[in-house]
Amino acid sequence: MGLMRILKKLKQNEKEVRILLLGFDNAGKTTIMSKFCGKDVNIIAPTLGFNIETLEFRGYKLTFWDVGGQKSLRSFWRNYFENTDALIWVIDSADRLRLEDCKRELHSLLLEERLAGATLLVFANKQDLSNALPSPAIAEMLDLKNIKTHNWMILPCCAMSGENLLAGMEWLTKDVASRIFTLE
């Protein structure tokens, strides 16, 4: 039995999913994680390092690693790649000025060997703002259609209200499970 099969079997028994939340500062990563965990989203402060939260969801143990997105912290992101099953890339849909930088950063991340094959969920956050770009426009600007190395989905969302967050987690856990956990 190959090492990968052994590792998959071990993961199957645990049903643990490691999720890395990345994106630029002020995109809403911590708000999304807090909303998932049932915490108050009205008292969020900028993440100056990382936050970790674990919760049970549909029979899976999800561990969220929310890493600060300030430019000075991005070089440290690679320290969190190990054993990542899914990447949630959070976009501030109203921050048009940084979308090209977001695209460059995302495509660079997807080249990382330790993120190879990880499920990619893009949350186009802050859809409640009047100047928010719709998710199809963001998908085009991020050139998502050309991502062939990862299963991906983009969803418009609002972290404050929780709109579409559950749908995103449903898709993410189903995709990760189909790749990692063998049938019982």
C-alpha positions in Angstrom: 0.0 0.0 0.0 1.5 3.3 -1.1 2.2 6.1 1.4 -0.5 8.4 -0.1 -3.1 5.6 0.4 -2.1 5.2 4.0 -2.3 8.9 4.6 -5.7 9.0 2.9 -6.9 6.2 5.1 -5.6 7.9 8.2 -7.3 11.1 7.2 -10.5 9.2 6.5 -10.7 8.0 10.1 -10.1 11.5 11.4 -12.2 13.3 8.8 -10.2 16.5 9.5 -10.0 19.2 7.0 -7.4 22.0 7.2 -8.6 25.2 5.6 -6.3 28.2 4.9 -8.0 31.6 4.7 -6.0 34.0 2.7 -6.5 37.3 1.0 -5.5 40.9 1.3 -6.0 43.0 4.5 -9.6 44.2 5.1 -11.1 41.6 2.7 -13.1 40.0 5.5 -11.2 36.7 6.3 -11.6 37.0 10.1 -15.2 38.1 9.8 -15.9 35.0 7.6 -14.2 32.7 10.1 -16.0 34.3 13.0 -19.3 34.0 11.3 -18.7 30.3 10.7 -17.9 29.8 14.4 -20.9 31.8 15.7 -18.9 34.6 17.1 -19.8 38.3 17.1 -18.7 39.8 13.8 -19.2 43.4 15.1 -15.9 43.5 17.0 -13.3 42.3 14.5 -9.8 43.7 14.6 -7.1 43.4 11.9 -5.2 40.1 12.1 -1.6 40.8 12.9 -0.5 37.2 12.8 -3.0 34.3 12.6 -6.1 33.0 14.2 -7.1 29.3 14.4 -10.6 28.0 14.9 -11.9 24.5 14.8 -15.5 23.4 14.4 -17.6 20.4 13.4 -19.4 20.6 10.1 -21.4 17.8 8.5 -19.3 15.1 10.2 -16.0 16.8 9.5 -13.6 18.6 11.8 -12.7 21.8 10.1 -9.7 23.7 11.2 -9.5 27.3 9.9 -6.2 29.1 9.7 -6.9 32.8 9.2 -3.6 34.5 8.3 -3.2 38.3 8.2 -3.2 39.8 4.7 -1.1 43.0 5.2 1.6 43.3 2.6 4.3 42.9 5.3 2.8 39.5 6.3 2.3 37.9 2.9 5.9 36.6 2.8 5.0 34.5 5.9 2.0 32.8 4.2 4.2 29.9 3.0 4.7 28.9 6.7 1.0 27.8 6.8 0.8 25.8 3.6 1.7 22.4 5.0 -1.2 19.8 5.0 -3.7 22.4 3.6 -6.7 20.7 2.1 -8.5 23.8 1.0 -7.7 27.4 0.3 -10.4 30.1 0.8 -9.3 33.2 -1.0 -11.3 36.2 0.2 -11.7 39.3 -2.1 -13.1 42.7 -1.1 -15.4 43.1 -4.1 -15.4 46.8 -3.7 -11.6 47.2 -3.7 -11.2 47.5 -7.5 -7.7 49.1 -7.2 -6.1 45.9 -5.8 -7.8 43.3 -7.9 -4.8 43.0 -10.3 -2.5 42.5 -7.3 -5.0 39.9 -5.9 -4.8 38.0 -9.2 -1.1 38.0 -9.2 -0.9 36.9 -5.6 -3.5 34.1 -6.0 -1.9 32.7 -9.2 1.5 32.7 -7.4 0.0 30.8 -4.5 -1.5 28.2 -6.8 2.0 27.4 -8.0 3.2 26.4 -4.6 3.9 22.7 -4.3 2.4 22.4 -0.8 -0.9 23.7 -2.1 -1.0 21.4 -5.1 -4.5 20.1 -5.7 -6.0 22.0 -2.7 -9.6 22.9 -3.2 -10.0 26.6 -4.0 -13.0 28.6 -2.9 -13.0 32.3 -3.8 -15.4 34.4 -1.7 -16.3 37.6 -3.4 -17.1 39.4 -0.1 -18.8 42.7 0.6 -21.5 42.2 -2.0 -23.7 44.4 0.2 -21.7 47.5 -0.8 -23.1 49.5 -3.7 -19.8 49.6 -5.5 -19.1 45.9 -5.3 -18.2 44.1 -8.5 -20.4 41.1 -9.2 -18.6 37.7 -8.9 -18.6 36.9 -12.6 -16.6 40.1 -13.2 -14.2 39.3 -10.4 -13.8 35.7 -11.8 -12.8 37.2 -15.2 -10.4 39.8 -13.6 -8.8 37.0 -11.6 -8.6 34.8 -14.7 -10.2 31.9 -12.8 -11.2 30.0 -15.9 -7.6 29.2 -16.7 -7.0 27.5 -13.3 -6.7 23.8 -14.2 -4.6 22.6 -11.3 -7.3 23.1 -8.6 -11.0 22.5 -8.3 -12.4 26.0 -7.8 -15.6 27.9 -7.2 -16.3 31.6 -6.8 -19.3 32.7 -4.7 -20.6 36.2 -4.0 -21.0 36.7 -0.3 -21.5 39.0 2.6 -19.5 38.0 5.7 -21.5 40.3 8.0 -24.9 38.8 7.1 -23.5 35.3 6.4 -25.0 35.3 2.9 -23.6 32.3 0.8 -21.1 31.3 3.4 -22.9 28.0 4.2 -23.2 27.3 0.4 -19.5 27.8 0.1 -18.7 25.4 3.0 -21.0 22.8 1.6 -19.2 22.9 -1.8 -15.8 23.0 -0.2 -16.3 20.0 2.2 -17.9 18.0 -0.6 -15.0 18.7 -2.9 -12.3 18.0 -0.3 -14.1 14.8 0.7 -14.3 13.5 -2.9 -10.5 13.9 -3.2 -9.2 12.9 0.2 -11.6 10.6 2.0 -12.2 7.2 0.6 -15.6 5.6 0.6 -16.4 3.6 3.8 
